[in-house]
């Protein structure tokens, strides 16, 4: 009866090459979709970490100003006692625990005049200041 319906008992059970290649193609497409969806997650996390650190520096500046009577000019002033004796007496720091590098291994930067809020920034993933990927408190 099996011969009349076209079934063969001597055929080995398994997958054909076409079936295996089709499954592999589907897996490659799904893998490519997953990489494109989650590929930027690490970069975003590093940028978020740099933003958080810049905000910590930014929040330390008004406290420094409250104690010393002026805004800091450099990030080092948030860690070390000022040279001027009058400022050294009022200094209540350190205002930050340490001066870390950004997630890409570059130092954070500060530009201030001692009067207005200073600009604090990371040079971002490319390590070059003044480019579009800089992360700052502006």
C-alpha positions as CSV (number, residue, x, y, z in Angstrom):
1,X,0.0,0.0,0.0
2,X,2.8,2.4,0.8
3,X,4.3,2.0,-2.7
4,X,1.0,3.0,-4.3
5,X,0.9,6.3,-2.4
6,X,4.4,7.2,-3.2
7,X,6.1,6.5,0.1
8,X,9.4,4.8,0.2
9,X,10.6,2.9,3.3
10,X,14.2,2.9,2.2
11,X,14.6,6.7,2.4
12,X,16.7,7.9,5.4
13,X,15.0,10.2,7.9
14,X,16.5,13.7,8.3
15,X,16.7,17.2,6.8
16,X,17.6,18.1,3.3
17,X,20.3,20.6,2.5
18,X,17.7,23.1,1.4
19,X,15.9,22.9,4.7
20,X,19.1,23.4,6.7
21,X,20.2,26.4,4.6
22,X,16.7,27.9,5.0
23,X,16.9,27.6,8.8
24,X,20.4,29.1,8.8
25,X,19.3,32.0,6.6
26,X,16.4,32.8,9.0
27,X,18.8,32.7,12.0
28,X,21.2,35.1,10.2
29,X,18.4,37.5,9.6
30,X,17.2,37.3,13.2
31,X,20.8,37.8,14.5
32,X,21.3,40.8,12.3
33,X,18.1,42.3,13.6
34,X,19.2,41.7,17.2
35,X,22.6,43.3,16.6
36,X,21.1,46.4,15.0
37,X,18.6,46.8,17.9
38,X,21.1,46.3,20.8
39,X,24.4,47.4,19.1
40,X,24.2,51.0,20.3
41,X,23.3,50.1,23.9
42,X,27.0,50.2,25.1
43,X,27.7,53.5,23.5
44,X,24.5,55.0,25.0
45,X,25.5,53.6,28.5
46,X,28.9,55.2,28.2
47,X,27.4,58.6,27.2
48,X,24.9,58.4,30.1
49,X,27.8,57.7,32.5
50,X,29.7,60.7,31.2
51,X,26.5,62.9,31.5
52,X,26.1,61.7,35.1
53,X,29.7,62.6,36.0
54,X,29.4,66.0,34.4
55,X,26.3,66.6,36.5
56,X,28.1,65.6,39.7
57,X,30.8,68.2,38.9
58,X,28.1,70.8,38.0
59,X,26.3,70.3,41.3
60,X,29.5,70.6,43.3
61,X,30.2,74.1,41.9
62,X,27.4,76.0,43.7
63,X,28.5,74.4,47.0
64,X,32.1,75.6,46.4
65,X,30.7,79.0,45.6
66,X,28.7,79.1,48.8
67,X,31.8,78.3,50.9
68,X,34.5,80.2,49.0
69,X,32.5,83.1,47.6
70,X,33.3,82.5,43.9
71,X,32.8,79.8,41.3
72,X,35.6,77.3,40.7
73,X,37.9,77.9,37.7
74,X,39.1,74.4,37.4
75,X,38.1,70.9,38.5
76,X,41.2,70.7,40.7
77,X,39.7,73.4,42.9
78,X,36.9,71.0,43.9
79,X,39.5,68.7,45.3
80,X,42.3,70.9,46.8
81,X,42.4,73.7,49.2
82,X,42.8,77.1,47.5
83,X,46.2,78.9,47.9
84,X,44.7,82.2,49.1
85,X,44.5,82.1,52.9
86,X,41.1,83.8,53.0
87,X,39.6,81.2,50.6
88,X,41.4,78.3,52.3
89,X,39.7,79.2,55.7
90,X,36.3,79.1,54.1
91,X,36.9,76.0,51.9
92,X,34.7,73.1,53.0
93,X,35.9,70.5,50.5
94,X,36.7,68.3,48.9
95,X,33.5,68.7,46.9
96,X,34.1,65.6,44.8
97,X,35.7,62.3,45.9
98,X,38.2,62.1,43.1
99,X,38.8,63.5,39.6
100,X,38.0,60.5,37.3
101,X,38.5,60.2,33.6
102,X,35.6,59.9,31.2
103,X,34.4,56.5,30.0
104,X,36.8,56.8,27.0
105,X,39.8,57.4,29.2
106,X,40.1,61.2,28.6
107,X,40.1,63.9,31.3
108,X,37.0,66.0,32.0
109,X,37.4,69.7,31.3
110,X,36.3,72.8,33.0
111,X,36.4,76.4,31.7
112,X,35.3,79.1,34.2
113,X,35.9,82.7,35.0
114,X,35.2,82.5,38.8
115,X,32.0,84.5,38.4
116,X,29.5,82.6,36.3
117,X,28.7,78.9,36.2
118,X,31.7,77.1,34.6
119,X,31.3,75.0,31.5
120,X,32.2,71.3,32.2
121,X,32.6,68.8,29.4
122,X,33.8,65.4,28.2
123,X,35.3,65.2,24.8
124,X,33.1,62.2,24.1
125,X,33.8,59.0,22.2
126,X,36.1,60.6,19.6
127,X,38.3,62.3,22.3
128,X,38.4,65.6,20.4
129,X,37.1,68.7,22.1
130,X,34.7,71.0,20.3
131,X,33.0,68.2,18.2
132,X,29.4,67.2,18.0
133,X,29.8,64.3,20.4
134,X,31.0,66.3,23.3
135,X,29.0,65.9,26.5
136,X,28.6,69.1,28.6
137,X,26.5,70.9,31.2
138,X,25.4,73.5,28.7
